[in-house]
Amino acid sequence: GKHCSLFARSFSAYFYGANGHTMPGTYSCTVGGGLYAIFSTPWAEEDNYVQSIRDTWREILECWLPESQYEYDTRRQAYEYYDEQDHGPAQQMDICVPICKR
């Protein structure tokens, strides 16, 4: 299965930004606190990277969530976190899913 970590905290982040500034057409936001299941995609070559992200989402929504003691928390948004692991010949990123106990 995929690696999963559970965290309960608030995140303050910017997306597609550099040095605290957003690029044209993007925005900055604060992700609210709460419990998140964080899944890391498998390392993938550039040609397979998008498919690995799709496959990880599918596994989260169709396998992990239904079999877990949690459900998707619709009051908050899921997000994808791209960092330095998202660059290079092999790439990886994290999918952060808001959850709450059933």
C-alpha positions in Angstrom: 0.0 0.0 0.0 0.9 3.7 -0.1 2.6 5.4 2.7 0.2 7.4 4.8 0.7 9.8 7.7 -2.0 11.4 9.8 -1.5 15.0 11.0 -3.7 17.4 12.9 -2.5 21.0 12.5 -2.9 24.2 10.5 -0.8 24.8 7.4 0.2 28.2 6.1 1.5 27.8 2.6 1.7 29.4 -0.8 1.2 27.5 -4.0 3.4 28.1 -7.1 5.1 30.9 -5.2 8.7 31.9 -4.8 10.2 33.9 -2.0 6.7 34.5 -0.5 5.3 36.0 -3.8 2.7 34.3 -6.0 3.1 34.2 -9.7 0.5 35.8 -12.0 -2.7 33.7 -12.2 -2.0 32.0 -8.8 -3.0 32.8 -5.2 -1.9 32.4 -1.7 -4.0 30.7 0.9 -4.0 29.3 4.4 -5.1 25.7 4.8 -7.3 25.3 7.9 -6.3 23.0 10.8 -7.7 19.6 11.3 -6.8 16.0 10.7 -5.2 15.2 7.3 -4.2 11.8 5.9 -1.0 12.5 3.9 -0.1 10.1 1.1 3.2 10.1 -0.8 3.0 9.0 -4.4 5.6 6.4 -5.5 8.7 7.8 -7.1 8.1 8.0 -10.8 9.9 9.0 -14.0 8.5 12.1 -15.7 6.6 10.0 -18.3 4.7 8.1 -15.5 4.4 10.9 -12.9 0.9 12.1 -13.8 -0.4 8.6 -13.9 1.2 7.8 -10.4 -0.7 10.8 -9.0 -3.9 9.6 -10.5 -3.3 6.1 -9.2 -2.6 7.4 -5.7 -5.8 9.4 -5.7 -7.7 6.3 -6.9 -6.2 4.2 -4.1 -7.0 6.8 -1.5 -10.7 7.3 -2.6 -11.5 3.7 -3.6 -9.5 1.6 -1.1 -8.0 3.5 1.8 -10.9 5.7 2.8 -13.7 3.0 2.6 -11.6 0.6 4.6 -10.4 3.1 7.2 -12.1 4.4 10.3 -12.2 7.9 8.6 -14.3 9.7 6.1 -13.5 12.6 3.8 -14.1 15.9 5.7 -16.1 17.9 3.1 -15.8 21.1 5.2 -12.2 21.4 4.1 -10.3 21.0 0.9 -7.7 18.4 -0.1 -4.5 19.7 -1.6 -1.5 18.4 -3.4 1.9 19.4 -2.0 4.8 19.8 -4.4 8.3 20.4 -3.0 11.9 19.7 -4.0 10.9 16.0 -4.5 8.9 17.2 -7.5 12.0 18.0 -9.5 14.5 15.8 -11.2 14.5 12.5 -13.2 12.3 10.8 -10.6 9.5 12.7 -8.9 7.3 12.4 -5.9 4.6 14.5 -4.2 2.2 14.4 -1.3 -1.6 14.3 -1.4 -3.2 15.8 1.8 -6.8 14.6 2.4 -8.9 16.2 5.1 -10.5 13.5 7.2 -12.7 13.0 10.3 -13.7 10.0 12.3 -16.8 8.1 11.1 
